[in-house]
Amino acid sequence: MIIPVPPSPCKQELPLVNFQNGLIMESLFRHHRNKDKVVVIMGATGTGKTKLAIDLAKHFQPAEIVNSDKIQVYKGLDITTNKVTEEECGGIPHHLLGAVDDPNYNFTANDFCHHACSAIDSIVKKDGLPIIAGGSNSYLDALVNHHAEFRLRYECCFLWVDVSLPVLHSSLQARADRMIEAGQVDEVREFFDPSADYTRGIKRAIGVPEFDDFLRAEANGEDDMTILRLLEGAIARTKINNCTLANRQVQKIHRLHRVWRRSMHQLDATDVFLRRSSGDSADSEEAWQDHVLAKSLMILHNFLYKEISCVPTRSPQVALPAFAAVAVTH
């Protein structure tokens, strides 16, 4: 029996089979016409979804990332929306990241499904592995549960990066402070429009409407004490709203987990964040490698390269597929 190695981790072709020794192969043909593979990385805001996506893409090359964050899909406000930098991308191609030029356009779940399917199709045609990553669970719900073409063509493995909420809340507040230090106020000031509709487009981003009162007071020449008080209030509201968003996202993920339970894997990154909060970045990175990345690699190795099984009528010498013995590298 000869089973060739599949050409790529995500595009599994029906193998050629040499019938020998009376092997019963009906189950092979009936059960192993695999769909193309897609990896989906989920999690609340600030849990490390993008980092994991890039780390995995480097291991399972060729791989490309499809952004599923409804705010990062817009161009601009890179600090406020916490977009990954070109350096952090590490050469991994990203789709739907800063792709919408019109800041007032409402990029809907239907828009996401259309553009994500197009991107995924282009990746698979190049024998690449599509990795969807982002915090907009309504987009993922629409794509995976309600888009007929996607459901027909693709099989998903869901990786849920989870962090204990009290620990995550503390991290989100620290992240908000880092954004301010990185120049978020100047970024939002340049984007400020007194007639803005904060229910549309990129203006919905947390960290934009919260600064409206501060920017209006600044533009109107209010006194320094008033402006400082409004700035502090804007930063405080941004922190609260990020934590509230994280709570809602986790609730939605729990609901989706009931639907995707068999193919969803929870990755507890709490220890990573605890070590990071202590100021030891090297220790935090070690915890990430050990507890999040290594586990993810094992899960995906099984998902992408799982063995083909069949039931022989006798006991011939059967060579295992070469990809079954591929070692997980770090």
N, C-alpha and C positions, 0 to 999 in steps of 0.2 A: 504494500500500500504506500503510495507516494503522495504526500500533501505538501505542495510548495509553500514557501513563506509568503504571506500577504505583502503586497507592494508598499503599503504604508500603514501606520497604526490606525488611521481613521477610515480608510477605504478598503473594506474587506470584500474580495471577490470570491465567488463560489469556486472552491478548489477543484482542480482536475484530480480524478480518482482512478487509480489502477486497480481493478477488481482482481483480487487474488485470494486463494484459500477460502472461498465461500463467504467472504465478509458480507454482512447485511448492511447495506449503505442507505437504505431508505430513510432512516432517521436523520442521517447526515444531510441529505438533500432537503428533507422536510423542515428541519429545525435550524439549519446553519446558513441560510441565505441572509447574512447580516445586513442590517442597515448601516449607513455611514455613521460614524461616531462623532459626537459633540460633547465637550466638557463644559459644564455650567458651574461657575463659582458664585456663591451667594453669601450674604452676610450683611449685618447692619453697617451703617456708615462708620468708617474708621477702623475696621477690623483687619485690614490687610488683604483684601480681595485682589487688588491690582498687583501687589507684590507677589502673591501666590501665583497669579496668572502668568506673570513674567518668568518667575522661577520655573514653572512647569513647562512653559513654552521653550525655554532653553534646554530642557531635558528631552522633550519630545519633538525635536525639530524634524521636518519643517512644521512650525505651528504659528498661528496668527490669532490675535485677540480682537474680539468684537465687544465694544463697550455697550453696556446695558444700563447706563446711568442717564436718566432723563434730563439732567442738567448739564452734565459733562458733554453731551452731544452738541452743545452750542459752542460757537467760537467766542473767545474772550473770557475775562474774569478768571484767569487760570489759578490765581491764589485762592480766591473766594470759593471756587468750585473744586479745589484740591486736585486739579488735573495732574497726571503723571508727567514728569518732564522728559525731554528727549533723552537725556542722559540715563534716567531711570528705566526708560524703555529698553535699553540695552540692545538696540537693533531689531527688536521684535516688532513687526508691523501691527498697527492698531487700526481698526475700522470704527466709524461712527464716533470718533473722538474729535470734538471741535469742528464738526462737519457742517453744522447749520449756521449760515451767515446771518440770517434775519433774527435779531434778538427777540422779536415780538411773535415769531411763528410758534404755534403750539404743536410741537412734535408729538404726535399721538402714539398710542400703542399700535395702531394699524400702520402708521409710518414706520415704527420700529420693526414690526414683523416683515414688512416689504423690504426694507433696506438690510436688515439682518440676514434674511434668507438669501438675498443677492450676494452679500459678503461671504456667507458660509458656503454657498455654492461655488464661488470663485476660489475659495481656499481648498475645498475638497477636490476641485478639478485639477489643482496643482499638487494633489496627493499630500496636502497639509492637514494638520489637526486644528479645527476651529475651537477656540476657548472663549466662551461668553463670560464676561465678568462685569458686575455692576450691582448697585443697590436698589434699582427700580424693579421690585418684584411684580408689579402690575404688568410690566413689559414681558417678563419671563412667563407669567401666567398666560398672557395672551398668546405668546409664541408656542409654548410647549403644550398647553392644554386646549387651545382653541384654533390653532392654525392648521388646517387640514393637510396642506402640503408638507409642512414641517413634520407633523406627526407620522406621515406616511414614509418619509425619506430617512429620518434620523432617529438614532438611539442616543439617549442622554445619560451621562453620569453627573450627579449633582454633588458638589463639595460645599458644605456649609461651614464657613469660618465663624466660630462662635466665641464670644468673650463674655464673661460674667458682667451683667449690666452695671453694677456699682463700679467695677474696675474700668469698664468701657466709658462710663460717664466721666470719670476722672481723666481718662486719656483724651476724651473729646474736648474737655475744658482746657487741657494743656495744649491741644492742637489749635484751638481758637486763639490762644495767646501767641503761639508761634506764627500764625497767619497775620496777626496784627504786626508782629515784629518784622515779618517779611514784606510788609507794605500793603496790606489789604485795604486800609483806609484810603490811601491814595488811589488804589485801583477802583474802588467803589465811587470815589469822588469824581473821577474822570468819566464814569459811566452814569452819573446822576442826572436824572431828568425830572424836573418838578411835576410834570404831567404824566409820569410813568404809571402804567397799570401793572401792579405787582401780582396780578393773577395770570399773566401771560408770559410765555417764553422764558428766557433766562432770568428775567426779573423775579421769578419765583424762588430763586436760589436763596437758601438760608445765608444770611450775611449781606443781603441787599436791602430788603424792606426794613430790616431792623435799624439801618443807619439813616432812614429818611428824615426823622426829626432832627437828628444831629446835623445833617447836611443842609437842611432848610435853615436852621438857626445860624449856621456858619455863613450861608449865602446872604442872610438878612443882617449880618453884622451884629449878632447878639454878643453880650459880654463874655469874657473868657470863662468865668465860673459856670455860666449856663451851658456854654459849649462843652466844657469838660464833663459836666454832670450828664449831659445827653450822650456824650461819647461813651462814658462808663456804662450808662444804661443800655446802649446799643450792643456793647460787647457782652454784657450780662444776658440780654435777650437772645443773642446769637448762641451762647452756650446752652441756655435752657432749651431753645428750639432744636438744636442738634441732638440733645439727649432725648427729647420728645420724639424726634424722628427715629432715633435708634430703637426706642420702645415700640413704635408702630411697626417698624420693619421686622423686628423679632416676632411680634405677634403674627404678622403675615407669613413669615417663614414657617412658623409652627403650623399654620393652616395648610400651607403647601406640603409640609412634611407628611401630613396625613394622606396626601394624594401620591406623593413620590417616595414614600417610605422605603420601598424595596431598592431604589436606586440613589437614595440620598445618604451621604456620609457626613456626620458631624465631626468637626475638627476643633477641639478645645484649645484656643490660643490664649487663655487667661494667664497662664504662667509666663508667657512671652511678655505680656503687657505689665505684669507685676515686676518682672526683672528690669524692664525698660524704665519703669517709674522710679526704680532705685538708682538709676543713673549709669548702670553697667550695660552699655550697648553691645559689647562683645558677648556677655552672658545671655542677653536677650536674643541675639542672633543665633547663638548655639541652641537655645530653647526652640526657636523657630525651625531650625534645621532638623532637630530631633523629634519634636512633637507635632509639627504641622507639615513641613515639606516631605519628610521621610514617609509619613503615613499616607500622604497624598500620592506619592510616587508608587507606593505599593498598591493602593486602590486603583489607580489608573493603569498600572501595568496589568493587573488582572482584567480590567475593563477592555483594554485595547488588544491584549494578546492572549485572551483566554483560549484554552486548549479545545480542539475539536475532538469530540468523543463519539465512539461508535461501538456496537456490540458484535464481536466476532462469533461465528459458529464454532470455531476451533481456536487454538491458541498459537497463531503465527507470531513471528518476530515482527513487531510493528515499530517503525522509527517515529519518535516523537517529532512534532514540528519544531524546526530550529528556533522559532521565536518563543517557544515555551520555556526555553532555558536562558533567555536573555536576562542578565543581571541588572538590578536597579542600581544606577550609579548616583553618586552625590556630587 
